[in-house]
Amino acid sequence: MKKTELNNPETKKPEIKKTEAPRLMIDPLETWGIKIKEKLIIAGPCSAESEKQVLETAMRLAKHGVHIFRAGIWKPRTRPNSFEGVGSVGLAWLKKARLASGLPVAVEVARPEHVRDCLKHNVDVLWIGARTTANPFSVQAIADALRGVDIPVLVKNPVNPDVELWMGAIERLSQAGIKKIAAIHRGFSSFKKNEYRNTPHWEIAIELRRKWPNLPILCDPSHICGNRELTPLISQIAMDLLMDGLMIESHIRPETALSDAEQQLRPDRVGELIHSLRFKKEFPSAPESHLELEALREEIDEIDLQLLNLLGKRMKLSRHIGEKKRKEKMSILQPRRWKHIVENRVQAGEKKALSETFVFRLFQEIHKESIRNQRLGDQ
């Protein structure tokens, strides 16, 4: 199968339930007290390794349009005996970096004691990592430690593609009284390896935006890519999808980094990336363009209704087939028939410039619904 940036095939497609979400009382980014021009840009090393490294990276990034300096102090690593961060001593380095660069500083927290240490050192922004987001007990403990505190908190998506778990972490913070909240889309782990470290599954971030239109969503291209050469591409896709900013890992000498060396950019390359971004808008400026778009959308709406009508007819036929199969004591699943459908529809789709991945997934869902309809008489 040919892969595209926006639609990567996976062994298992993530489930997205179309449920209504409670409204969040969220403060927009422009009220956070951070001077932002177009999009919020956060950058800094995966790990704070030395005072010199932290100070030099922060001062260089400040010259390239970065708004917040980030650094990992406590590092939750997959395997023991890896570099797990310098700990609380690094918070003093961040205070010096803020003074030298003029940038607010951000730190990842995973436990209530991390929160207390950060508040003691006047850290400006906190973020919750993917592993922590996946654990409601940990998120609740952090939310309890933040109760009554006015500080921005960024929430990375959980490791697995689960929009409800992501939303649950955000809701826990909101219920603790935090109003300056943003989500960070950093991709999702996958057993099946592809060109990305973490598969984007953009549709999950899009679904989060549908449910909570007022929630700022940033993109972490470094963790999606795992490869600094892909970072500009993913960053631009995030802008094309109207995300509100980026969190980029940056190191003064990436080749010597103690963690995630392959995905960190030098500060000057962060600057180049920022200047290369093409920011998009949701609505056209010219009234005639708006009218043209609306006319095209009306055509799409009509086609969608026709598709639904045809699918309804298809499922009615599936129910009749199900009745025949029951009478003949035939199996619901017909492997050879399903193999023929996939091969035939993929081939037909290619003639219509439809990707193999899209056609396969489309008919996989149609087949699943068809099986459900055929089984109605058995229930």
C-alpha positions in Angstrom: 0.0 0.0 0.0 1.2 3.5 -0.8 1.4 5.7 2.3 0.5 9.4 2.4 1.3 12.0 5.0 -2.3 12.5 6.1 -3.5 8.9 5.9 -1.1 6.1 7.1 -2.4 2.5 7.0 -2.5 0.8 10.3 -3.2 -2.8 11.4 -6.1 -1.5 13.5 -7.9 1.7 12.8 -8.6 3.7 16.0 -12.2 3.9 17.1 -13.7 7.4 17.4 -17.1 7.5 19.1 -19.3 10.4 18.0 -20.5 11.5 21.4 -21.2 15.0 22.7 -18.6 16.4 25.0 -19.3 18.7 28.0 -18.4 22.3 27.3 -15.0 23.4 28.7 -14.4 26.8 30.3 -11.1 27.4 28.5 -9.1 30.7 28.3 -7.9 31.4 24.7 -4.2 31.5 24.1 -4.1 35.3 23.6 -5.1 35.7 27.3 -2.2 33.6 28.6 0.1 36.6 28.9 2.5 35.3 26.2 3.2 37.5 23.2 2.3 35.4 20.2 2.4 36.6 16.6 0.9 33.9 14.4 1.1 30.6 16.2 2.5 29.5 19.7 6.0 28.1 19.2 7.5 26.1 22.1 11.0 24.7 21.7 13.9 23.4 23.7 15.9 20.2 24.5 14.3 16.9 25.2 16.4 16.9 28.4 18.1 19.5 30.4 21.7 18.1 30.6 23.8 20.9 32.0 23.4 24.5 33.0 25.5 25.7 30.0 23.5 23.6 27.5 20.2 25.0 28.9 21.3 28.6 28.9 22.9 28.5 25.4 19.9 26.8 23.9 17.4 29.2 25.4 19.3 32.3 24.3 19.7 31.0 20.8 16.0 30.0 20.5 14.9 33.4 21.8 16.5 35.0 18.6 14.4 32.8 16.3 10.8 33.7 17.2 10.2 31.0 19.9 7.7 32.0 22.6 8.3 29.4 25.3 11.4 27.5 26.3 10.8 23.8 27.2 13.1 21.3 28.8 12.7 17.8 30.3 13.8 17.6 33.9 12.3 14.3 34.9 12.4 11.8 32.0 10.0 8.8 32.0 12.0 6.3 29.9 10.9 3.0 28.5 13.8 1.0 29.8 15.7 1.4 33.2 19.3 2.5 33.3 18.7 5.1 30.6 19.2 8.8 31.3 16.2 9.8 33.3 16.8 13.5 33.7 18.8 15.6 36.1 15.9 16.1 38.5 15.0 19.2 40.5 18.5 20.7 40.1 17.6 21.5 36.5 14.8 23.9 37.7 17.4 26.3 38.9 19.0 26.3 35.4 15.6 27.1 33.9 15.2 30.1 36.2 18.5 31.4 34.9 17.5 30.6 31.3 14.3 32.6 31.7 16.2 35.6 33.1 18.9 35.4 30.3 16.5 34.8 27.4 13.3 36.5 28.5 11.3 33.4 27.6 8.8 31.7 29.8 9.8 28.1 30.7 7.9 24.9 30.5 8.5 21.5 32.2 6.9 18.1 32.0 5.3 16.8 35.3 4.3 13.3 36.1 3.7 13.3 39.8 2.4 15.8 42.4 5.9 16.3 43.8 7.0 17.4 40.4 4.2 20.0 40.4 5.2 21.3 43.8 8.8 21.6 42.8 7.9 23.5 39.6 5.6 25.9 41.5 8.3 26.5 44.1 10.7 27.5 41.2 8.0 29.6 39.5 7.9 27.5 36.3 5.6 29.3 33.9 4.0 26.4 32.0 3.5 22.7 32.8 2.8 19.8 30.4 1.6 16.2 31.0 3.3 13.6 28.9 1.7 10.8 26.8 2.5 8.1 29.3 1.0 10.1 32.2 -2.1 11.0 30.2 -2.8 7.3 29.8 -3.1 6.9 33.5 -6.2 8.6 35.0 -4.9 8.0 38.6 -1.7 10.0 37.8 -3.7 12.8 36.0 -6.1 13.1 38.9 -3.2 13.4 41.4 -1.6 16.1 39.3 -5.0 17.9 39.0 -5.4 17.8 42.8 -2.0 19.2 43.3 -2.9 22.1 40.9 -6.3 22.9 42.5 -6.5 26.6 43.1 -3.4 27.4 40.9 -3.6 29.6 37.9 -1.0 28.2 35.5 -1.1 27.0 31.8 -1.1 23.2 31.5 -0.6 21.4 28.2 -1.8 17.8 27.8 -0.2 15.4 25.3 -2.3 12.7 23.8 -2.1 9.3 25.4 0.2 6.7 23.9 -2.7 4.7 22.4 -5.1 6.2 19.9 -8.0 6.9 22.3 -9.6 10.3 22.1 -11.8 9.6 25.2 -8.8 9.1 27.4 -7.2 12.3 26.1 -10.5 14.2 26.8 -10.7 12.6 30.3 -7.3 14.0 31.3 -8.3 17.5 30.1 -11.6 17.3 31.9 -9.9 16.4 35.2 -7.7 19.5 35.0 -10.7 21.6 34.0 -12.7 20.3 37.0 -9.7 21.2 39.2 -10.2 24.8 38.1 -7.5 25.1 35.5 -8.6 27.3 32.6 -5.4 27.8 30.7 -5.4 24.3 29.0 -4.1 23.2 25.6 -3.8 19.8 24.0 -0.6 18.6 22.3 -0.9 16.1 19.4 2.3 14.0 19.4 1.2 10.9 17.5 0.3 7.4 18.7 2.4 4.3 19.3 1.9 1.5 16.8 3.1 -2.1 16.7 3.4 -1.8 13.0 6.4 0.3 12.1 6.3 3.0 9.4 8.3 6.1 8.5 7.1 7.8 11.7 8.1 7.2 15.3 4.5 7.7 16.3 1.7 7.5 13.8 -0.1 10.9 13.4 -3.7 9.7 13.2 -4.7 13.3 12.4 -8.3 12.3 12.5 -8.2 12.0 16.3 -6.9 15.5 16.8 -9.6 16.7 14.3 -12.2 14.8 16.3 -11.0 16.5 19.5 -11.4 19.9 17.7 -14.9 19.0 16.6 -15.9 18.2 20.2 -14.1 21.2 21.8 -13.8 23.9 19.2 -12.5 26.4 21.8 -9.6 24.1 23.0 -6.2 25.2 21.7 -4.4 22.2 20.0 -0.6 22.3 19.4 1.4 19.7 17.4 4.6 18.0 18.6 6.3 17.1 15.2 9.4 15.9 16.9 7.7 12.9 18.6 5.6 12.2 15.6 8.6 12.0 13.3 11.4 10.7 15.5 13.6 12.0 12.6 14.5 15.7 12.3 14.4 15.6 8.5 10.6 15.0 8.6 9.9 17.7 11.1 9.3 20.6 8.6 6.8 18.4 6.6 4.7 17.4 9.7 4.9 21.0 11.0 3.4 22.3 7.8 0.6 19.7 7.8 -0.2 20.8 11.4 -0.6 24.4 10.1 -2.7 23.2 7.2 -5.0 21.6 9.7 -5.3 24.9 11.7 -3.4 23.7 14.8 -2.6 26.6 17.1 1.2 26.0 17.4 4.1 23.7 17.7 6.3 22.1 20.4 9.7 21.3 18.8 12.7 19.6 20.4 15.9 21.6 20.0 19.5 21.0 21.2 22.7 23.0 20.5 24.5 19.8 19.5 21.8 17.1 18.8 24.4 14.5 17.9 25.6 14.5 21.6 22.1 14.6 23.2 21.5 12.1 26.0 18.0 11.4 24.8 16.1 11.5 21.5 19.2 12.7 19.6 17.7 11.9 16.1 14.7 14.1 16.4 16.2 17.3 17.9 16.9 20.4 15.7 19.6 22.9 16.2 18.2 26.3 17.2 19.1 27.9 13.9 17.1 25.1 12.1 14.2 25.8 14.4 14.3 29.4 13.1 14.4 28.3 9.5 11.4 26.0 10.1 9.4 28.8 11.7 10.1 31.2 8.8 9.2 28.5 6.2 5.8 27.9 7.7 2.8 28.9 5.6 -0.1 29.8 7.9 -3.5 29.0 6.6 -6.9 30.6 7.4 -10.3 28.9 7.8 -12.3 31.3 5.6 -11.6 33.1 2.2 -11.1 36.8 2.1 -12.9 37.5 -1.2 -16.7 37.2 -1.1 -16.8 35.6 -4.6 -14.4 32.9 -3.3 -16.8 32.2 -0.4 -19.7 31.9 -2.8 -17.8 29.5 -5.1 -16.9 27.3 -2.1 -20.5 27.2 -0.9 -21.7 26.1 -4.3 -19.1 23.3 -4.4 -20.1 22.3 -0.8 -23.8 22.1 -1.8 -22.8 19.7 -4.6 -20.8 17.6 -2.0 -23.8 17.6 0.4 -26.0 16.3 -2.4 -23.5 13.6 -3.3 -23.3 12.6 0.4 -27.1 12.2 0.6 -26.9 10.0 -2.6 -24.2 7.9 -1.0 -26.3 7.4 2.1 -29.3 6.4 0.0 -27.2 3.9 -1.9 -25.7 2.5 1.3 -29.2 2.1 2.7 -30.2 0.1 -0.4 -27.0 -2.0 -0.1 -27.8 -2.9 3.5 -31.3 -3.8 2.6 -29.9 -6.3 0.1 -27.5 -7.5 2.8 -30.5 -8.3 5.1 -32.1 -10.3 2.2 -28.8 -12.2 1.7 -28.7 -12.9 5.5 -32.2 -14.5 5.3 -31.0 -16.7 2.4 -27.9 -17.8 4.2 -29.9 -18.7 7.3 -32.2 -20.9 5.3 -29.3 -22.6 3.6 -27.3 -22.8 6.8 -24.5 -20.8 5.2 -21.8 -18.9 7.1 -22.2 -15.1 7.3 -18.5 -14.6 6.3 -17.7 -15.6 2.7 -13.9 -15.3 2.5 -13.7 -15.8 -1.3 -16.4 -13.2 -1.9 -14.8 -10.7 0.5 -11.4 -11.2 -1.3 -13.1 -10.6 -4.6 -14.8 -7.4 -3.3 -11.5 -6.0 -2.0 -9.5 -6.7 -5.2 -12.3 -5.5 -7.5 -13.1 -2.3 -5.6 -9.5 -1.3 -5.1 -8.9 -1.8 -8.8 -12.0 0.3 -9.7 -11.0 2.9 -7.2 -7.6 3.4 -8.7 -9.2 4.3 -12.0 -11.0 7.1 -10.1 -7.8 8.3 -8.5 -8.8 6.9 -5.1 -5.9 5.5 -3.0 -5.8 1.8 -2.2 -5.7 2.6 1.5 -8.9 4.7 1.4 -10.9 2.2 -0.7 -9.8 -0.7 1.5 -10.8 1.1 4.7 -14.1 2.3 3.2 -15.1 -1.2 2.1 -13.9 -2.7 5.4 -16.4 -0.5 7.2 -19.1 -1.3 4.6 -18.4 -5.0 5.0 -18.6 -4.7 8.8 -22.0 -3.0 8.6 -23.1 -5.6 6.0 -22.3 -8.4 8.4 -24.2 -6.7 11.2 -27.2 -6.4 8.9 -27.0 -10.0 7.9 -26.9 -11.1 11.5 -30.1 -9.2 12.5 -32.3 -12.2 12.0 -30.1 -14.2 14.4 -30.6 -11.9 17.3 
